[in-house]
Amino acid sequence: MRIRYLFNQKQKIQEMGDKSREFVRENFLLTRQLREHLTLMVSLQHCAVDRIELS
């Protein structure tokens, strides 16, 4: 039933695809893993007690 609904909702399909790509980009790509690794290295180097965010 939901697949049939989506066949008629091109805008919804596009929206779901965009959200899915963004979710994967933020949570599963190598760049995120690298950012977390670098954040850990910086926090260890500076003896950080609190969480350090790299932007």
TAPEHU-V467328 format. One record per residue. N is the residue number from 0. OMEGA is omega in whole degrees, 0 to 359 (* if undefined). D_CENTER is the distance of its C-alpha to the mean C-alpha in whole Angstrom. Layout:
n-><N,N>
omega-><OMEGA,OMEGA>
d_center-><D_CENTER,D_CENTER>
This chain:
n-><0,1,2,3,4,5,6,7,8,9,10,11,12,13,14,15,16,17,18,19,20,21,22,23,24,25,26,27,28,29,30,31,32,33,34,35,36,37,38,39,40,41,42,43,44,45,46,47,48,49,50,51,52,53,54>
omega-><182,178,177,178,183,178,182,184,183,180,179,178,179,180,179,178,179,179,180,178,180,179,179,180,182,190,189,184,181,180,178,179,178,179,180,179,179,177,177,180,179,181,177,179,182,180,183,175,179,180,177,178,172,179,*>
d_center-><29,26,25,29,27,24,27,28,25,24,22,20,19,18,16,15,14,12,10,9,8,6,4,5,4,1,3,6,8,11,10,7,10,13,12,12,15,17,16,18,21,21,22,24,26,26,27,24,25,22,19,18,15,15,14>
